[in-house]
Amino acid sequence: MAKDKMVIRDDTILMDYRLIFKAIREEKGNWEQVEKELDALYTSLQEKIK
């Protein structure tokens, strides 16, 4: 069975929660930075699908 790490819909990004927690650990607990990075990813993807 295939396991998706990320699924992108028109207005939603579904991510494996482990990726999010891994990113938070890599940023030494700075979840605000991870949130900014995910927001930037979302914005970038939205611009590409317009």
Buried (B, 14 or more C-beta within 10 A) or exposed (E): EEEEEEEBEEEEEEBEEEEBEEBBEEBEEEEEBBEEEBEEBBEEEEEEEE
